[in-house]
Amino acid sequence: MKEIIDILNTTILDTPLYKIILAFLIFFTFLFFRKIFTLFILSFFQKLTVKTKTEIDDKFFNSIKNPLRFLFIIAGIWGFFYILGIKGDFLKHIIRGLLIFDIFWPFYNIVCEFEDFVYHILGKYGKASRELASFLIKLTKVFVIIIGVVAMLQEFGINVTGFIASLGLGGLAFALAAKDTAANLFGGIAILTDNMFKVGEWVKIGNAEGIVEDIGMRTTKIRAFDKRLIVVPNSVIATSNVENFSRRDRRRISMRIGVTYSTSIKNLNNLLNEIRNYLKNHPMIHKEPLLIYFDEYQDSSLSIFCYYFTKTADWEEYLKIKEETNIEIKRIVEKYSSFAFPSQSLYFETPIRVKNEN
């Protein structure tokens, strides 16, 4: 027994061997409790979350599971150093630093767990939405990490005020150097938040007109109808008038019909009424506004103003409806009158000859 006591009292780095053994026993005891906590307590709550219909509680549980288990390691480290007699500010800063890490760990995990949810919400709007989701997720992760690191540095007595000020100056210099990129980035965010257009829609932005092929964080690609690819910076789009033709539910038909001056009042009234009735009863023509009026005396014709809208915005269907209505209007005009065409009448006056009496 005396030999065992002598061995246990042997000092290693000015620390008795028995204290080192006891410190490791304390540490492994907390590891054992950690295992018991995982097998019984955490397993019980995990089974409860699995039984629920929503996945939100599962994601929150996965976010806090490992940080809760890490608390036992922190307690074991505290017990280990306390038994060894290492106390004071050093142990206090180590434990508090680990606790700060354990506090910010769940926030970082929550961001990671809800990545798929953010991609699902924003990603359905196209590539730019997915890029925006990725940008927001990375920015949030960096923010959590920076706040956590700053809190840990403050705990260890490191003054980070000057460091933060230098970051602000550096950020200002970077913003000035990359102002065009930043403008395009915020322009892309404006496109998504305002929901100006989506991929596949027909738009006109300034002189660029065509089908939106891709929406990026810096540029938007538009495929013109002659198959040219037009790349428009998002900063330009954010400050330009954007016409989205795909968002309309109708297309306009506006024209003038000229009939001859020989048309009688009765036939003119019948012609106008029959065109109105035809368009009002057409299943693909909007009832309002529908304007069919004789409004002008032109040089060679009585001018009838026609103004109405189709119930489709599809170009091909619009052309079919326009062709159909034009043919029927022609039939109605020919029934009561005839189309006038530009003409000019010249009258030659015969001069009167004076008879010479001489």
C-alpha positions, 0 to 999 in steps of 0.5 A, spaced: 500 500 500 505 504 501 508 503 494 502 504 491 501 511 495 508 513 493 507 512 486 500 516 486 504 521 490 509 522 484 509 528 481 509 530 474 510 537 472 509 539 479 502 535 479 501 529 483 499 523 479 493 521 483 490 528 481 492 527 474 488 520 474 482 523 478 482 529 473 481 524 467 476 520 471 472 526 472 473 527 465 471 520 462 465 520 467 462 526 464 463 523 457 459 517 460 453 522 462 454 525 455 452 518 453 447 516 457 444 523 456 444 521 448 441 514 449 435 516 453 433 523 453 435 525 446 433 519 443 426 520 447 425 527 444 427 525 437 422 520 437 417 525 439 419 530 433 419 524 428 411 523 430 409 530 428 407 532 421 412 538 420 419 537 419 420 544 423 421 541 430 426 536 427 430 541 424 430 545 430 432 538 434 438 537 429 440 544 430 441 543 438 442 536 439 450 536 438 451 543 442 447 540 448 452 534 448 457 539 448 455 542 454 458 535 458 465 536 454 465 543 457 463 540 464 468 535 463 474 540 461 472 544 467 472 538 472 479 536 469 482 543 470 479 544 477 482 537 479 489 539 477 489 545 481 488 550 474 484 555 477 483 563 476 482 567 470 485 562 465 480 557 466 474 562 467 476 564 460 477 557 457 470 555 460 466 562 458 469 561 451 467 554 450 460 556 452 460 562 447 462 557 442 456 553 444 451 558 444 453 560 437 453 553 434 445 552 434 444 558 430 449 556 425 446 549 425 439 553 424 442 556 418 444 550 415 438 546 417 433 551 413 438 551 407 433 547 403 427 550 405 430 557 403 432 554 396 425 551 396 421 558 397 426 562 393 429 557 388 422 556 384 423 563 381 429 561 377 437 561 377 437 568 380 433 566 386 437 560 387 443 565 387 440 570 392 438 564 396 445 562 396 448 569 397 443 570 403 445 563 407 452 565 406 451 572 408 448 569 415 453 564 416 458 569 416 455 574 420 454 568 425 461 566 425 463 573 426 459 575 432 461 569 435 468 570 434 468 577 436 464 575 443 470 570 444 475 575 443 472 580 447 472 574 453 479 573 452 480 581 453 482 582 446 480 589 443 476 588 437 474 595 436 480 597 432 479 591 428 471 593 426 473 600 425 478 597 420 473 592 417 468 598 416 474 602 412 476 596 408 468 595 406 467 602 404 474 602 400 471 595 397 464 598 396 467 604 392 471 600 388 466 595 386 460 600 386 458 597 379 458 590 381 454 592 387 449 596 383 448 590 379 447 585 385 442 590 388 438 590 381 438 583 381 435 583 388 430 588 386 428 584 380 426 578 384 423 582 390 418 586 385 417 580 381 418 584 375 418 578 370 420 571 370 424 566 365 420 565 359 416 571 359 416 576 353 419 583 356 421 590 353 427 593 357 429 600 353 431 597 346 432 590 348 425 586 347 425 578 347 424 572 351 427 572 358 432 566 358 436 567 364 436 572 370 443 572 374 445 576 380 449 581 375 445 580 369 439 578 365 439 575 358 434 576 353 433 572 347 431 576 341 426 574 336 431 574 331 435 569 336 440 574 338 442 574 345 442 581 349 445 581 356 442 587 360 446 589 367 441 588 372 442 596 375 440 598 368 433 594 369 432 597 376 432 604 373 429 603 366 421 602 364 420 594 364 414 592 359 412 585 361 407 583 355 406 576 358 403 579 364 397 581 360 391 577 359 389 581 352 391 584 346 389 590 342 386 590 335 385 598 332 384 599 325 380 604 321 375 602 315 373 606 309 367 605 306 365 609 299 361 616 300 355 613 296 353 609 302 346 611 304 345 612 312 341 606 312 346 602 310 351 605 314 347 604 320 346 597 319 353 596 317 355 599 324 350 595 328 352 588 325 359 589 326 358 591 333 353 585 334 358 580 331 364 582 336 359 582 342 357 575 341 364 573 339 367 568 345 374 571 344 373 578 344 372 582 350 365 586 351 369 592 354 372 596 351 368 595 344 368 601 340 365 601 333 364 608 330 363 612 324 367 618 326 371 622 320 370 624 313 376 623 310 378 625 303 376 619 299 372 615 304 367 615 310 372 612 316 369 607 321 374 607 327 374 600 330 377 598 337 377 592 341 381 587 345 382 579 344 381 575 350 388 572 349 395 574 349 398 569 345 401 572 339 399 566 334 392 565 337 391 573 337 393 573 329 388 567 328 382 571 332 384 578 328 384 574 321 377 571 323 374 578 325 377 581 319 374 576 314 367 577 317 368 585 317 369 584 310 363 580 309 359 585 312 362 591 309 361 588 302 354 586 304 352 594 305 357 598 301 364 597 298 371 599 301 373 606 299 380 607 296 384 613 295 382 617 289 383 623 286 378 627 281 381 632 276 376 637 272 378 640 266 375 647 265 374 649 257 376 656 256 371 660 253 373 663 247 371 670 245 369 671 238 373 677 234 368 681 230 374 684 226 
